[in-house]
Amino acid sequence: MRLVQKDVRDPRIGFFSIVAVKVSPDLRYADIKISLYGTDEQQQATLKGLESAKPFLRRELSRRLENLKFAPELRFIKDESIMYSIRISQLIKELHEEKGGNGV
């Protein structure tokens, strides 16, 4: 995350969080689950910015992880779980308000 924040200068990249990183057993792939914030357009722009930054990120990882033979291929995966949880909470709150605060 720090690498993206400090070294990637793509204005398309907005606010996002890294939720999880899973590296394949052979260390060739790193699946990076990210939670995106903002409008659909802002989220798409962030994904495009991250995709275009992949070669730079991979080079930097290779440089910093000297003991690996190669840097893993990065795959950014949009994670919807946080937004899903927020939506469920909103629906529960709305149901609670509809019942006058006496329900759920």
One Martini backbone bead per residue (centre of mass of N, CA, C, O) as a GRO file, in nm:
protein
  104
    1MET     BB    1   0.059   0.062  -0.022
    2ARG     BB    2   0.296   0.258   0.006
    3LEU     BB    3   0.388   0.238  -0.286
    4VAL     BB    4   0.137   0.370  -0.405
    5GLN     BB    5   0.124   0.633  -0.237
    6LYS     BB    6   0.436   0.736  -0.298
    7ASP     BB    7   0.512   0.631  -0.620
    8VAL     BB    8   0.239   0.666  -0.748
    9ARG     BB    9   0.128   0.914  -1.015
   10ASP     BB   10  -0.186   0.847  -1.048
   11PRO     BB   11  -0.484   1.031  -1.062
   12ARG     BB   12  -0.691   0.784  -1.077
   13ILE     BB   13  -0.609   0.710  -0.795
   14GLY     BB   14  -0.788   0.644  -0.528
   15PHE     BB   15  -0.970   0.521  -0.282
   16PHE     BB   16  -0.825   0.237  -0.102
   17SER     BB   17  -0.824  -0.109   0.010
   18ILE     BB   18  -0.652  -0.369   0.150
   19VAL     BB   19  -0.780  -0.685   0.234
   20ALA     BB   20  -0.604  -0.900   0.054
   21VAL     BB   21  -0.335  -1.149   0.019
   22LYS     BB   22  -0.262  -1.397  -0.238
   23VAL     BB   23  -0.022  -1.643  -0.276
   24SER     BB   24   0.109  -1.857  -0.460
   25PRO     BB   25   0.298  -2.135  -0.409
   26ASP     BB   26   0.504  -2.038  -0.655
   27LEU     BB   27   0.506  -1.705  -0.655
   28ARG     BB   28   0.364  -1.590  -0.935
   29TYR     BB   29   0.106  -1.493  -0.768
   30ALA     BB   30  -0.097  -1.195  -0.674
   31ASP     BB   31  -0.387  -1.159  -0.493
   32ILE     BB   32  -0.560  -0.842  -0.474
   33LYS     BB   33  -0.778  -0.728  -0.247
   34ILE     BB   34  -1.012  -0.459  -0.309
   35SER     BB   35  -1.145  -0.160  -0.175
   36LEU     BB   36  -1.369   0.065  -0.311
   37TYR     BB   37  -1.418   0.416  -0.352
   38GLY     BB   38  -1.690   0.578  -0.464
   39THR     BB   39  -1.776   0.602  -0.757
   40ASP     BB   40  -1.791   0.417  -1.031
   41GLU     BB   41  -1.588   0.595  -1.187
   42GLN     BB   42  -1.368   0.602  -0.966
   43GLN     BB   43  -1.327   0.298  -0.947
   44GLN     BB   44  -1.245   0.252  -1.242
   45ALA     BB   45  -1.003   0.444  -1.235
   46THR     BB   46  -0.845   0.295  -1.018
   47LEU     BB   47  -0.817   0.028  -1.168
   48LYS     BB   48  -0.667   0.147  -1.414
   49GLY     BB   49  -0.429   0.263  -1.254
   50LEU     BB   50  -0.333  -0.007  -1.134
   51GLU     BB   51  -0.290  -0.155  -1.400
   52SER     BB   52  -0.072   0.053  -1.509
   53ALA     BB   53   0.122   0.001  -1.244
   54LYS     BB   54   0.225  -0.293  -1.249
   55PRO     BB   55   0.515  -0.280  -1.365
   56PHE     BB   56   0.628  -0.100  -1.145
   57LEU     BB   57   0.552  -0.274  -0.898
   58ARG     BB   58   0.708  -0.525  -0.986
   59ARG     BB   59   0.988  -0.397  -0.996
   60GLU     BB   60   0.994  -0.307  -0.699
   61LEU     BB   61   0.958  -0.584  -0.576
   62SER     BB   62   1.208  -0.710  -0.703
   63ARG     BB   63   1.408  -0.514  -0.570
   64ARG     BB   64   1.309  -0.567  -0.262
   65LEU     BB   65   1.299  -0.895  -0.336
   66GLU     BB   66   1.593  -1.038  -0.386
   67ASN     BB   67   1.538  -1.356  -0.305
   68LEU     BB   68   1.379  -1.364  -0.559
   69LYS     BB   69   1.355  -1.465  -0.886
   70PHE     BB   70   1.059  -1.335  -0.887
   71ALA     BB   71   0.791  -1.149  -0.946
   72PRO     BB   72   0.477  -1.128  -0.903
   73GLU     BB   73   0.180  -1.137  -1.040
   74LEU     BB   74  -0.059  -0.891  -1.050
   75ARG     BB   75  -0.399  -0.911  -0.902
   76PHE     BB   76  -0.681  -0.722  -0.916
   77ILE     BB   77  -0.957  -0.743  -0.675
   78LYS     BB   78  -1.276  -0.682  -0.628
   79ASP     BB   79  -1.423  -0.600  -0.313
   80GLU     BB   80  -1.769  -0.621  -0.180
   81SER     BB   81  -1.805  -0.670   0.133
   82ILE     BB   82  -1.822  -0.385   0.256
   83MET     BB   83  -2.057  -0.276   0.085
   84TYR     BB   84  -2.252  -0.499   0.168
   85SER     BB   85  -2.254  -0.437   0.471
   86ILE     BB   86  -2.358  -0.150   0.447
   87ARG     BB   87  -2.626  -0.222   0.307
   88ILE     BB   88  -2.741  -0.402   0.527
   89SER     BB   89  -2.738  -0.187   0.749
   90GLN     BB   90  -2.933   0.004   0.606
   91LEU     BB   91  -3.175  -0.190   0.589
   92ILE     BB   92  -3.207  -0.234   0.891
   93LYS     BB   93  -3.251   0.059   0.966
   94GLU     BB   94  -3.503   0.103   0.791
   95LEU     BB   95  -3.677  -0.113   0.927
   96HIS     BB   96  -3.662   0.006   1.208
   97GLU     BB   97  -3.793   0.282   1.131
   98GLU     BB   98  -4.064   0.169   1.016
   99LYS     BB   99  -4.127   0.034   1.315
  100GLY     BB  100  -4.051   0.265   1.530
  101GLY     BB  101  -3.811   0.104   1.690
  102ASN     BB  102  -3.952  -0.200   1.763
  103GLY     BB  103  -3.796  -0.376   1.597
  104VAL     BB  104  -3.529  -0.582   1.525
   0.00000   0.00000   0.00000
